[in-house]
Amino acid sequence: MSRLIRIFAAFAALGLAAGCSSGSGDGGASMADGTTEKAARRTTPAPGSPFWVDPAGPAAEQIRLWLRDGRTRDAELLKRIADQPAALWPAGDDPVPAITRATQAAEQEGRTAVFVAYNIPHRDCGQHSAGGAYDAATYRYWIDRFAGAIGDSRALVVLEPDAVAHIVDGCTPREYHAEREQLLSEAVVRLKQQPGTKVYLDAGNPAWIREHWKLAEPLRRAGIAHADGFSLNVSNFQTDEATKAYGLRLSEELGGKHFVVDSSRNGNGPLNGARGTAWCNPPGRALGTPPTTETGEPALDAYLWIKRPGESDGECGGGPPAGTWWPDYALALARDSEA
C-alpha cells in the first residue's frame, strides 16, 4: 500500500467520510417555498473534505441578514465562505460548550470537527491577539477541559498558532520559553489521549521563520514527536506552493512528520509591501483552496480553513478587534475569489 493511500485510510479510520451539512435548531429567513434559509443552504463540502461545516457560523448568519435586506447577490457570494468547513476557536475560560456543540453535530453527520486551541500564557507577545491563560496551572486546566469535551468524537486540533515561532523569533521573552515548551508538550499528550483526535502543533509560515531548521529543536521540545504533525500558514497568506515546499523541508528535518496548511485566504498570495503589516487585514486577498485531504502530497495531510475567513486580524487596515466578524472584508474575500 502506498504511503498516500495509508494516509487516507487513516483518515477514514477516524470516520472522515462524506456526509451532509446540518441545519441548526433555530429558524432562518423564510424562502418562497416555505423552508428556512438555513435549511435551504444545506450543502456538501467539496470532494475530499471530510470536515464539518458549522451551519451557525458568522457567514451563515450574515447571509440570513443580507437576504432579509434584499442583498441577494452579496448573500450568494458569501456562500463561498459559509458552505466550507472552517475551524472553531473556542474562546474564553470555558471551551466546553462550543466544543460539545460542534462535536455532537459533526458526529451526527459522520464528519470531523476542526478546532484551534489558542490560549497559551503570554499569547501573541501582547500584540493584536494578546491574552491567553493567566498562568501554567490555568492553561493545564483549560486544555484538560478542551480535550475532555472532545471525548471519543472525531476531531482535528491545531495547537497554539504562533507559540513556537514566537520562541524562535524572540518575541516571547526567554524566561517563558521552557514553560511554554513544557505546556505545549503536555497539551499534545493530553489531546492525544482522545482516541479520535489528531493534533498538529503550529510552526508559523515560510515568510516568518525563513530558516526552517531553526524550528526543529523548539518543536521537538514542544512535543512534536507525539503529535500527528505540524500546521503552517495559520492566519497568513503564503501560497500553497510556497507553504508546501517549506513544509516538506521542515518535515524532512523532523524525520518525516506530516503537516496541514491553512489555505483560507491565500488565493491571491501575500500582499507585496511592508512585511510588518502585510499579514493584518491586507486588501485584495482571496479565498484559497477549499478544505480537502486530497492534496497530492503524501506528507501534506490536508488543506484547511484554520483562520475563519471574514474574521479580523486586528485593529489594522480599518478592521475591528482580532477575531471579530467583519462582513465587508468577508465579502471582499469572496468577491475576489474564483467562482
N, C-alpha and C positions, 0 to 999 in steps of 0.2 A: 504493500500500500504506500502510495507516495506521501510525502510529508504534508502537502496541501490537503489531500483527502483526509489524513488523520486530524488536521486542524478542524475541518468542517464536521467530521464525525464527533469530535469532542464537543463542539457547539451543539450538535444535535442531541448528544447525550444529556446535555443540560436543558433540553427542551426548547431549543431555539428553532422553533418550527413556525411556519406561516400561519396566520390567523387574521381575524378582522378586528378593527379598532372598535371599541365600545363607546356608547354614549354615556353621559353622566346621568345621575338621577334627577337633576333639575331641568327645567324646561328651557327651550331656546326660542328664537324668533319663529313665529308661525309662517309656514310656507303655504303656497296656493293649494296644495293637496291635503292640507291639514296636519302634516307632520311637522316636527320641530326642525329648526335649522341644524341643531347638533346631530339629530338622528339622520337627517338627510346627508350629512357630511361624512358618514361612516365610509372609510376607505381602507384599503390595504396598502401598507408602505411598499416601496419599491422592491422588486425581486432581490433576494439576497439579504433582506433586512429582517432579522428575527426579533426586532426590538419593539417595545410597547409605545404606542402613541397616546399621549395624555389628551383626552377629549376636553379637559377643562383648563388647558393651558392658556396663557395670555393671548396668543394669536387667535385661538378659537373664540375667546370672549370678545376680542376686537372685531372679528368677523360678524358676530351677532350684533354688536353695536352699529357697525357700518351698514349692515343690511337694514336695520331699523331706520337709519338716517338716509337710506337711498343710495349709499355709496357702493353700488353693486360691483363696479369694476375694481375698486380698491379691495373689496372683500374677496373677490375672485383671485386677485394677485396674492393676497395674504394666505390663501390656501397652500401656496408653495412652502410656507413655514408650518402652518397648522397641521398639515397632513403627514408630516415627517416626525419620527421619534427624536426627541431631544432629552438630554439628561436633566434630572431634577437635582437641585442643590438645596437640600433641607436646611433651613435657616433657623436661627435662634437656639435656645438652650435645649430644646426637646425635638430631636429629629424623628421621633417615633410616629406621630400622626401622618406626616407626609409619606414616609416610607411604607407604612402599613397600607395606606390607601392605594399607593402605586403597585405594590407587590400583589395585593389581593386582586386588583383589576387585571394586572398582567397575567397572573396565574389563570384566571378565567378564560383568557384568550390563548393560552399556551405560549406566551411571549416572555421576554426578559426585560425587566425594568433597568434603566441605566441611571446611576446616581453619581454625584460628586461629593466626597467627604472633604469639607473645606472649613476647618475650624481650628487649625494648628495655632498654638500660642504665638504671639508676635507676628501674626499673619500680615503679609504684603508690606512688611517694613514700615508700617504707618502710612502707607500711600492710600490710593483711592478705595481699596478693599480692606483697609485696616480693621483689626478686631481679632476675633478668634477666642478660644477658651482662655479663661483667666490664668490658669496655671496647668502644670502637668497632670495633677490629680483630676482636675476638672475635665481635661481632654480625655484621659483614660476612661472616665465615667461616660463621657459623651460618645466615644467610639464604641464602647461596650453596648450602650443603648442602640446605637446605629446598627451594629451587627445583629443584635438580638431582634430588632424589628424586622430584619430581612428573613430571619428564621430559615426554613428549608426552601424558600422561594428561589426562583432563578433571578439572579441579579449580576450586573457588572458595575463595579465601583472604581471610579478614577480617584486616586488618593492624593489629596492635598496639592492642587496645582501651585506651581512656583516654589514650593517649600524647599526642594533640594537645590534648584537653580539659584535661589537666593542665598543659599550657603556658599555656593561656588563663586558667585559674583561679589560676595562680601557685603551685600545689602543687609543681611541678617547679622547682627553683631556676633563676634566669635564666641562670646560667653554662652550663647544659646545653641551653638552647633551640636554639641554632644547630646544635649537633652532632646533636641529636635530629631536627630537621627534615631535615638532610642525610642522616642514616641512613634515615629513612623514604622520602625521595625516591629514594635508591639502591635500597632494598628494592623499591619499586614497579617500577622499571625492570628489576631483576633477575628478579622474578617474572613480569613480562610478556614476558620472553624465552621463556618456556614457551608453546608455541602454543595449548594447550588450557586455559590458566589465566585466570580472571577475578579481579581484585583490587579489594577495597573497603577504603578507608582509614577507620579508625574516627573518628567525630565525636561521641561522647558520647550524651547523651539530652536531651529537651526540658526536663526538670526540673533539669538541671545548668547548662548554659550557656544561660540563658534568652534572651539577646540573640544569636540565631543568627548575625548578621552578624559577631560577634567571631571566629567560627571560620574565616571565609572566607580571610583572608590567611595564617594559620598552615597551613591545609590546602593553599593554593597553594604555599607554601614547602616543604611536605612531599610535593609531587608529585602532587596530586590530578589534574592535567591529564593525566597518563599512566596513571592508574588507571581502572577501569571505573566507579567511583563511590565512595560512602561508606557506612558502616554506622552504624546508630543503635540505641540501647536495649540494647546488649550487656550481659547480666547484670543488666538492670534490669526494671522492672515497669510502665513507662508504657504506656497503652493504644495499640492500633493506631491509633485515630482521632487521638489527640494526636501520636503519633510521625509519622504520615503527614503531618499538617498542617505540623509542624515541618520535616520532610524536604523538603516542596515549597517552603517558604520558603528553606531553605538551598540547594536545587537551583537556584532562580532566582538566588540570589546568586552561584552558581558557574557560571552560564552554561548551566544545564540538565543538570548532572550527575545521573546516576541514583543510586539508593540501595537498600539492603536493610535490613530491620527484624528484630531479634530478638524473636520472639513466644513464646519458650519458656515464660515463666512469668507472662505478663501478663493471664491470663484474668480475674482479678478486679481488675486495675489495681493501682496502688501503694497501700501501706499509709498511711492517714492518720496523721499524728503527726509526731514529730521527724524533720526532714529528714536529719539526720546518721546515723540508724540504720535508716530505713525501707528501705534498699537491701540490708541484710545479714541474710539468712535471715528475712525477715519472716513471721509466721504468717498463715494464712488466704489464701494465694495459690493460684493455679490455673494449669494449663497453658493456653496460648493457641492462636492459630490454627496448625494443623498446617503444616509447611513446604510451600510451594507457589510456583509462578511465576505463578499465576493471581490477580493482585492487583486487577485492575480499574482500575489507575492506571498509565499509560504510564511514568512516571518511577520507579515502585517496582518493581524487578526481581523481588523475592522476599520472602516472609516465611520466615525461617529459625529453627531452634532452634540458636542460636550457643552460648549457655550450655547446658550439658548438664543437663537437669532432674534434680534429686536430688543434684547436687554442691554442696558447701557454699560459701558466700560468704566464710567466715572464722570465726574463733573468737568468734562473737557469736550471741546468741539460742540458746545451748546447742549451737552447731554445732562440728564438728571443723575442722581447718585448711582453708584455702581450697583448693578443688579436690578435696577428699576426698569419696568417695561416702557419702551419708547416707541410708540406706534409709527411716528414719522420715519425713524431710522429703519424699523422693520419693513415698512413699505418700500423704502429705497432699496434695501437689500433684495426684496422680492422683484421689484421692477427691473433692476439691473441684472437679473439672472435670466438664463435661457429658459424658455418655456419647457 
